[in-house]
Amino acid sequence: MKINESEFQRLASLSSLEFSQNEKEECMKELEEFVKLADNVNGAICGEAKTIKKVSDKVLLFEDLREDEITLSEKAGSVLANGKNDGSFFTVTADN
């Protein structure tokens, strides 16, 4: 899908972003590539989301997918101890 300048300008305005002419041209190309990727992903879904078409045109049923595995993560206290906390949020400084 070709992204025209008025569509791009509208998206930039909605996003409160400003671009130079060179940045605009580069971003429009990147956005077009992203839209192509999204179209390819959308094209991989056949009918309902229960059936997903593989690249080889074989049909993969939803039931054939692996089960999600639940794993324990680190305790929140030990993770949050690395940052400053005022009760409502915490900050973590970057290591340089």
Contacts in CASP RR format, 6 or more apart in sequence:
PFRMAT RR
TARGET T0000
AUTHOR 0000-0000-0000
METHOD contacts of the structure
MODEL  1
MKINESEFQRLASLSSLEFSQNEKEECMKELEEFVKLADNVNGAICGEAK
TIKKVSDKVLLFEDLREDEITLSEKAGSVLANGKNDGSFFTVTADN
1 32 0 8 1.000
1 35 0 8 1.000
1 36 0 8 1.000
1 39 0 8 1.000
2 32 0 8 1.000
3 28 0 8 1.000
3 31 0 8 1.000
3 32 0 8 1.000
3 35 0 8 1.000
5 24 0 8 1.000
5 28 0 8 1.000
8 24 0 8 1.000
8 27 0 8 1.000
8 28 0 8 1.000
8 31 0 8 1.000
11 31 0 8 1.000
12 18 0 8 1.000
12 19 0 8 1.000
12 24 0 8 1.000
19 27 0 8 1.000
43 53 0 8 1.000
44 52 0 8 1.000
44 53 0 8 1.000
44 54 0 8 1.000
44 55 0 8 1.000
45 51 0 8 1.000
45 52 0 8 1.000
45 53 0 8 1.000
46 52 0 8 1.000
46 53 0 8 1.000
46 59 0 8 1.000
49 62 0 8 1.000
50 61 0 8 1.000
50 62 0 8 1.000
51 59 0 8 1.000
51 60 0 8 1.000
51 61 0 8 1.000
51 62 0 8 1.000
52 59 0 8 1.000
52 60 0 8 1.000
52 62 0 8 1.000
53 59 0 8 1.000
53 60 0 8 1.000
54 60 0 8 1.000
80 90 0 8 1.000
82 92 0 8 1.000
83 90 0 8 1.000
83 91 0 8 1.000
83 92 0 8 1.000
83 93 0 8 1.000
84 90 0 8 1.000
84 91 0 8 1.000
END
